[in-house]
């Protein structure tokens, strides 16, 4: 079975994330979306809340599993038997950091390849940070996040 993992902080998951996730799911027998801990980011949602939101967004995809992990991505890939790590790119600035991570993961786990997917043009500007900022100022984020999690996000972040 061809298994890939799509890691991220997903705080919160955006239409850009869903674009990458659904396209990657079409390329593999199984895609595991894994919520990772990023010590450099202060998250608005717990890992469990982020897993639950992603599950709502991908409920109609039989080959997508959602999980959380706090450790090295290369170790998680080995543990789950993944052959690929899927990373979404918006711009060249994303590539530099992600390329360094891909090289480190390859060194730690030579059996896994990192594949880069560019997000659809309409999502290239979109980030979780932007969604949180707009929601926090009472702006309309309905075009930026899946409708099934809009209330979850606005209840937590909106109009603060």
Helices and strands as residue ranges (DSSP letters): E 3-8, H 15-25, E 30-36, H 47-57, E 64-69, H 73-80, E 84-89, H 92-108, E 113-118, G 121-123, H 128-136, G 147-149, H 150-157
